[in-house]
């Protein structure tokens, strides 16, 4: 490779069109969170926010570009403004423009004269737009963005610069100047490579000049041999004093166990004594041996805020090792375990760590073979705190009793906004406990997923009363249950009034016929932001589908919101097969009465089964 190809390009200004588009997208996202009319407390539509954000970004870019041109003209033989300085101006101008637009009494974007009245806006008030720039760059890195939350609003990565062999570097300055530069070193993009010493040296050599300011490193998606790991270890040893994030996920794919374990030990030793806030060890076949291979790193961490063990094969022994090696979970805000084989005993072992994480906000323990005993241990451990905002326990085997215990836990986490509880085998009993907890104690719920839990129409009124006042609800997932037309209508009627933020409603595979489908369609006709109605896997006739499409064509979002229907079985049910109770209005349906009827029906069915079992066959 030519020397010129090995050199990094440090062109921070102007930003690329892609980066500018991402900045505008982030500004639009921020505008959607604030009322533009202080008197009416109205929120912008997505289309209006996108249009205003594009104008704000253009205004900020042009203001910074004028500064750059003026500096070039005045520089003569001297130095023009640095790219990082211009990006800081860009962010500040975006902040000022956004603040002016949201200012009470403002009639739109600020004019050039009006800009002079807000030039003295404090840096503190500029953080929102600065964060927009910062997060747009992070969003560009899909893999890193999925696991690494933004940790420090004073840091502003402002551009992405490509170097040799897909190495990416993100450079920025702190708002208050307390950190001169903040650099993310990322080799995860592009195709996976089996790295040897020569390939590793080619990756790490170009950034030697930035050693003192690299604070984030992502080595994911590359497979390190022992020689390559030694090169990486030398690099990590030099940057560990400034390092706050380390993504070591998926670094030994395709390696034999002995080699993989040695690579882990080498990298672990290199980072011993670092003061990490984020550590990602996902997608490595760890087991207990792998966890202990990272022992020197884990034992030296005193202030971890985010920890990820996804797809690691964490058994009960490995779970025990994690708790043994980590000094404490007292600073943990995010803890993710996914697709492991922990089982009940592993969940019990990890509950010791979870109990110390009293400030936990984002907890995931999904697809890990946890049944009733493990569910009770996890939910009891989560009662040590009150700060959860997001919980994801999908694809385990909690059962009704595990659901009941989870309901007790959710009552004290009033800040929850996202609740993912699909495929837990909750049944009506467990679901009711959870729904009661959310109804009374979680006012700002945005996402609720209860799919695949064998929930019947007997629990529909509990769903309805839970969600009726949840006007920030954006997504409701009830797929693969047994609501039938009656339950679907009860739930749908609870969504008709308000719920203007609703974007997705999933009622797929619920034994629905035409009545249930039309009820679901009526629930979303007045929702301007609605995106997806999933009714797949039901029993809707051709006539029912035509009526549904005609209904949706007249609604705010149009017929396009109807999801795929490739698994709809048109001929299995006839229209109106559900009994006359399908037409019961939600307002007239008492939850307690509904529960009693459901239990009576269950008793009758059990009695019939028993009677049939006692019949004697007479020749």
Secondary structure, 3 states (H helix, E strand, C coil): CCHHHHCCCCCCCCCCHHHHHHHHHHHHHHHCCCEEECCCCEECCHHHHHHHHHHHHHHHHHHHHHHHHHHHHHHCCCCCCCHHHHHHHHHHHHHHHHHHHHCCCCCCCCCHHHHCCCCCCCHHHHHHHHHHHHHHHHHHCHHHHHHCCCCCCCEEEEEEEECHHHCEEEEEEECCCCCCCCEEEECCCCCCCEECHHHHHHHHHCCHHHHHHEEEEECCCCEECHHHHHHHHHHHHHHCCCCCEEECCCCCCCCCHHHHHHHHHHHHHHCCCCCCCEEECCCCCCHHHHHHHCHHHHHCCCCCCEEEEECCCCCHHHHHHHHHHCCCCCCCCEEEEECCCCHHHHHHHHHHHHHHCCCCCEEEEECCCCCHHHHHHHHHHHCCCCCCCEEECCCCCCHHHHHHHHHHHHCCCCCCCEEECCCCCCHHHHHHHHHHHHHHHCCCCCEEECCCCCCEHHHHHHHHHHHCCCCCCCEEECCCCECHHHHHHHHHHHHCCCCCCCCEEECCCCCCCHHHHHHHHHHCCCCCCCCEEECCCCCCCHHHHHHHHHHHHCCCCCHHHECCCCCCCCCCCCCCCCCHHHHCCHHHCCHHHHHHHHHHHHHHHHHHHHHHHHCCCCC
